[in-house]
Amino acid sequence: MSGRTWRQDPHRKEAIEQAALRVILDHGVTGTTFRKVAEEAGVPLSATTYYFGSMHDLLVAAFTRFSQEVSADFAAEIRTAQNRDQACEAVVNIIFAEGTASPRVLLLSYELYAFARRHPEMTAIMQQWMARSRAALETQFSVAASAAIDAFIEGATIHRSVVPMDRQRVRAAIETLAAL
């Protein structure tokens, strides 16, 4: 034991946000409670309300963290490309990657979309996420191509979660969109 209390732990807030995401995965947004999050994070119940004044505040923080993490993985993959051919391959990798298209990412994305639809103030998180994705894509593709590819990525990852997809066909579609 380090002798540090939870109030002295600089990572406690992040741990609570990550725990909230795990609870959302298991119970959905509507089944997420401070008690479940505290238990998942291994902290006293009072720690959750110390950092977050309401469940809404916690959900906003958790979904913001989630969108930033996925965006960072997305941008990192795009940055590996040195030319348009490699950029097309990077997009294919994003569609098939665990970091950006895993069952966890997809389920949390669905929960975020539904939550944002019911709470319009959450739309900003979605808009910021989309802006980060587009900005990353625009380093390699035109504005029009980036918008089309971004929409294709979302649709393809959703479809891929229920129907097997062929990498070569996905690559061909990306190449077509890249020409816009």
N, C-alpha and C positions, 0 to 999 in steps of 0.2 A: 504494500500500500504506500502510496506517495504522501499520504497525509493531507492531500488536497480535497477540499469539499467541492460539491457540484457547482457552487457559485464561483469557484476559482478556475474551473475548467474552461479554457478558451474555446474548446470544441463542442461544448455541451449544446449550444443552440443548433449547430449543424447536425449533431447526432439526433436531436429531436426532429429536425426537418427530415432527415433520412428515415427515421423510424416512422414518421407520418406517411411517407411514400410507401413503405412496406405494409403499413396498416391499410392504406388505400388499395393496394394490390389485393389484399386478403378480404377486405370488407366493403370496398367501394367508398366513395366520398360520404355517402349518407350513413354508412356504418362506422365511420371514423369518429372516435371520441378521444378526449384528453386522457382518459383512463387507459384506453388501449394503446395510445401513443406512448404514454409514460411507461407502461409495462414493457412495450417493445424496445424502448430506448434504455430501459434499466435505470430510470430516474424516478425520484418521488413525483407524485402527481403535481405538487406545488411548483416543480421546476418547469413544467409545460406552461403554466399560467404566469410564471415569472417572466418568461420570454415572449409569450403571446397572449395578448389581452382577450382574444376570442378565437374560436375555432376557425372562423373566416380568416383571421390574420395568419394562423398557422398554415392553412391550406394555401393561401397566397404565397407565403414564403416557401413552402415545400414545392409547389408547382413552378415557382420562379427558379428555384435551384435546379429542379429537374430539367426545365427547358434550357437553362444555361449549360448544363452538363451535356445534354444531347447536342446542342448547337456547337459546343467546343469539339466534340468527337466528329461531327459533320464537317466543320471547318478544317480540322486537322487532316482529314482524309482528302479534302479538295486541295489543300496546300501541298500535298505530295506530288501533284501533277505539274509537269514541266511544259506540257503542250496540250492541244485539244484532245488528241487521242488518249493520252493519260488521264485527262479530265473526265472523259467519257467512262473510262474504266473505274475511276474513283467514284463516280456516281453509281455505277453498277455495284461496286463494293459497299457503298452506303446502303443500297437496297437490300443487300444480302448479309450485312454485318450484324453482329450481336449488339454492338454498342449503339447502333442507331435504328435497328429494326428487330430487336429481340422481342419475345412475347412480353417481357416486362415493360419495355419502352412502348410497345403498341397499347397494352392495357392502360398504362398511365396516360398515354395520349388520348385514348378514348374517354377516360375519366375527366381529363382536363377539358376536352372539347365539350362534353356534356355539362360540366360545371360552369364553364365560360358561357355557354348558351343560357343557362339559368341565372347567371350572375353577370350581367353585361359589363360590370367594372373589371371583370377578369379578362375581357377581350384584349386589353392592353398586353397581357402576357403572351397571348397567342400572336398578336401583331408584332411584338418585339422578336419572338421566336422566328416568325416568317421573315422578318426583315434581316435577321442574322443569317438565315439560310440563303436568302436571295443575295445578300452582300457577298457571301462566300462563293456562290455560283457565278456572280458577276465578275469575279477575278479571272474567270476562264471562258465565260460565255456572254453573248449579248444580253441586254435587258429582256428582250422578248424570249430568247431561248431559256434564260434563267427562270423566268416565270413559268414557262411550260414545263421545264424539267422539274422544278420544285413541286408543281401540282402532280406530275407523273410519279415522283418519288413517293408522295403521300398515298396516292392510289395504288401504286404497285406494292408498297409494303402492306397495305391493308389486304389486298388480294392475295399476296404471298402468304399471309397468315392462315388462309383457308384453302388455297389452291396452289399446288406446286407450280413454280415458274422456271422457265429455262433461261439461264444467264445469257446465252447467245441472243435470244429474242429480245430480252430486256436491253442488251447492248445495242442491238439494231435500232430499237425504238429511241434510245438516248441519242444515238448518232443522227437520227432523223430530226429530232427536236433541237439538237445542237446546231443544225444548219439554219435555224430561224434567225 
